[in-house]
Amino acid sequence: MKKYFLLNVIIVLTIITFSSSWNKSIAAFSYTHNSNIDNSEDVQVINYTNKKIYLTKDDIYLMAQVVQAESESEPFEGKIAVASVILNRTVTPGFPKTVDSVIKQKNAFSCLNKNGSISKIPDKTSFKAVEQALKGKDPTNNALYFYNPKISTCNWMNNVSKNNKKIIGNHVFFKTN
């Protein structure tokens, strides 16, 4: 069952990546594969740290936007790491439980503008990074935060005590005490 689900997630991400029309792709996928996935239903991620996460196609797209905006010039591992931080937060007490809420939480990601949206259009690599994170790849050791110390203007980020630090590209990924 898990194999079929992961195969469906991979197919959906591939269709989304190569399609110029997001909604038509999901509808075509649902129709041709007798899937129940449509614009309003959830895709279930079964085994992310043994906890269930429910994602809509909009969540996957939003994650890819954050990956693109936050790690555009980073190595592929850094892109996976950004996606992993989002997923790690959804399964950690004290954070919102949905991808959308984690991303739109106040001051959570610098790429969000004042109205809570992101102007970046994700590329194929960003979707592939999200796909890898959804498959359970996490190069961060379950980090909940990341920042670029060369450009960070956030006092909290610069001064907080960091555990399990991992440097990937220009970003430092970590947990707090």
C-alpha positions as CSV (number, residue, x, y, z in Angstrom):
1,M,0.0,0.0,0.0
2,K,2.8,2.4,0.9
3,K,4.6,1.7,-2.3
4,Y,1.5,2.5,-4.4
5,F,1.0,5.7,-2.4
6,L,4.6,6.8,-2.9
7,L,4.3,6.0,-6.6
8,N,1.2,8.1,-6.8
9,V,2.9,11.0,-5.0
10,I,5.9,10.7,-7.5
11,I,3.5,10.7,-10.5
12,V,1.6,13.7,-9.2
13,L,4.8,15.7,-8.6
14,T,6.1,14.7,-12.0
15,I,2.9,15.8,-13.7
16,I,2.9,19.1,-11.7
17,T,6.5,19.8,-12.6
18,F,6.1,19.3,-16.3
19,S,2.6,20.8,-16.7
20,S,1.9,24.4,-17.6
21,S,-1.6,24.1,-16.1
22,W,-1.6,22.9,-12.5
23,N,-5.4,22.2,-12.1
24,K,-5.7,20.5,-15.5
25,S,-2.8,18.2,-14.6
26,I,-4.4,17.1,-11.3
27,A,-7.7,16.6,-13.0
28,A,-6.1,14.6,-15.9
29,F,-4.1,12.5,-13.4
30,S,-7.2,11.8,-11.4
31,Y,-9.3,10.9,-14.4
32,T,-6.7,8.7,-16.1
33,H,-5.6,6.9,-13.0
34,N,-9.0,6.5,-11.3
35,S,-7.5,8.5,-8.4
36,N,-9.5,10.4,-5.9
37,I,-7.0,13.2,-5.9
38,D,-8.5,16.5,-7.0
39,N,-8.3,20.1,-6.1
40,S,-9.8,19.8,-2.7
41,E,-8.8,16.3,-1.4
42,D,-5.8,15.4,0.6
43,V,-2.8,13.3,-0.4
44,Q,-1.8,11.2,2.6
45,V,1.9,10.9,3.5
46,I,2.0,7.8,5.6
47,N,5.4,7.4,7.0
48,Y,7.1,10.6,7.8
49,T,8.8,9.9,11.1
50,N,6.0,7.4,11.8
51,K,3.4,10.2,11.9
52,K,0.8,11.0,9.3
53,I,0.9,14.2,7.4
54,Y,-1.9,15.2,5.0
55,L,-1.0,17.3,2.0
56,T,-3.1,19.0,-0.7
57,K,-1.6,19.8,-4.1
58,D,-1.5,23.4,-2.9
59,D,0.7,22.4,0.1
60,I,3.1,20.6,-2.3
61,Y,3.2,23.7,-4.5
62,L,3.7,26.0,-1.5
63,M,6.5,23.9,-0.2
64,A,8.2,24.0,-3.6
65,Q,7.8,27.8,-3.6
66,V,9.5,28.1,-0.2
67,V,12.3,25.7,-1.4
68,Q,12.8,27.8,-4.5
69,A,12.8,31.1,-2.6
70,E,14.8,30.1,0.4
71,S,17.4,27.9,-1.3
72,E,17.6,28.9,-5.0
73,S,21.4,29.1,-5.1
74,E,22.0,26.2,-2.6
75,P,23.0,22.7,-3.5
76,F,20.3,20.1,-4.0
77,E,20.9,18.7,-0.5
78,G,20.1,22.2,0.9
79,K,16.9,22.3,-1.0
80,I,15.8,19.0,0.5
81,A,16.8,20.3,3.9
82,V,14.5,23.3,3.6
83,A,11.6,21.0,2.6
84,S,12.5,18.7,5.6
85,V,12.4,21.6,8.0
86,I,8.8,22.3,6.9
87,L,7.8,18.7,7.4
88,N,9.7,18.4,10.7
89,R,7.7,21.3,12.1
90,T,4.4,19.7,11.2
91,V,5.1,16.7,13.4
92,T,6.7,18.7,16.3
93,P,4.7,19.9,19.3
94,G,4.6,23.7,19.5
95,F,4.3,24.2,15.7
96,P,1.2,24.2,13.6
97,K,0.2,20.8,12.2
98,T,-0.3,21.7,8.6
99,V,2.2,22.6,5.9
100,D,0.2,25.7,5.0
101,S,0.1,26.9,8.7
102,V,3.8,26.1,9.3
103,I,4.8,28.1,6.2
104,K,2.5,31.1,6.9
105,Q,3.3,31.2,10.6
106,K,4.5,34.8,11.5
107,N,8.2,35.2,10.9
108,A,8.7,31.6,10.0
109,F,10.2,32.1,6.5
110,S,11.8,35.3,5.2
111,C,10.5,34.6,1.7
112,L,6.9,35.4,2.5
113,N,5.8,38.9,1.8
114,K,3.5,41.0,4.1
115,N,0.3,39.4,2.8
116,G,1.6,35.9,3.4
117,S,2.3,34.9,-0.2
118,I,5.5,34.0,-2.1
119,S,6.2,35.4,-5.5
120,K,8.7,32.8,-6.6
121,I,7.6,30.2,-9.2
122,P,9.2,26.8,-8.3
123,D,11.4,25.0,-10.8
124,K,11.7,21.3,-11.4
125,T,14.5,20.9,-8.9
126,S,12.4,22.5,-6.1
127,F,9.7,19.9,-6.7
128,K,12.2,17.1,-6.8
129,A,13.6,18.3,-3.4
130,V,10.1,18.3,-1.9
131,E,9.6,14.8,-3.3
132,Q,12.8,13.6,-1.6
133,A,11.7,15.1,1.7
134,L,8.3,13.5,1.4
135,K,10.1,10.1,0.9
136,G,11.8,10.7,4.3
137,K,15.2,12.0,3.2
138,D,16.2,14.5,5.8
139,P,19.9,15.7,5.7
140,T,19.3,18.0,8.7
141,N,19.0,15.5,11.5
142,N,15.4,16.6,12.2
143,A,16.2,20.4,12.3
144,L,13.4,22.8,12.9
145,Y,15.2,26.0,11.9
146,F,17.7,27.3,9.4
147,Y,19.3,30.5,8.5
148,N,22.2,32.0,6.5
149,P,24.6,33.6,8.9
150,K,26.1,35.7,6.2
151,I,22.9,37.6,5.6
152,S,20.7,37.0,8.6
153,T,19.3,40.2,10.2
154,C,17.3,38.3,12.8
155,N,18.7,38.7,16.3
156,W,16.9,35.6,17.6
157,M,18.4,33.5,14.9
158,N,21.9,34.8,15.4
159,N,21.9,34.5,19.2
160,V,19.8,31.4,20.1
161,S,21.5,28.4,21.4
162,K,21.7,25.8,18.6
163,N,21.7,22.0,18.9
164,N,22.5,19.4,16.3
165,K,23.9,22.0,13.9
166,K,24.4,21.0,10.3
167,I,25.8,23.3,7.7
168,I,24.6,22.7,4.1
169,G,25.7,25.2,1.6
170,N,25.3,28.7,3.1
171,H,22.6,27.6,5.6
172,V,22.9,26.4,9.1
173,F,20.2,23.9,10.1
174,F,19.5,23.3,13.8
175,K,17.2,22.7,16.8
176,T,17.0,24.8,19.9
177,N,17.3,23.9,23.5
